[in-house]
Amino acid sequence: MKNKLGRWIQYFKTNNIIAIPTDSNTGKGTKDILKKVQELMQKDIEKAALRGRTKKNIRIMILRNTKCRKILFNQQIS
């Protein structure tokens, strides 16, 4: 299973798509998502702050997540 996951991660990297593996049961990787989103959005957040906007809504897409696991994942990220 991990080998298959590694192949997908590599596939996304070669296509310049960011992929961060997570585990909803243990919470492993969820903090990495927030760090990466903040890193990628840093310039936009700074631009918004210069315009006087203190809060920037960030949208992300999560793929391959069952409904049950999605609830656990959302609770861990919030």
Residue pairs with C-beta under 8 A, 6 or more apart in sequence:
5 21
8 19
9 19
9 21
12 18
12 19
13 19
18 36
18 40
20 29
20 32
20 33
20 36
21 29
22 28
22 29
22 30
22 32
22 33
22 73
23 29
24 65
24 69
24 70
24 72
24 73
24 76
25 69
25 72
27 76
30 73
30 76
30 77
33 60
33 77
34 77
37 58
37 60
38 45
41 56
41 58
44 56
45 56
48 56
62 70
62 73
65 73
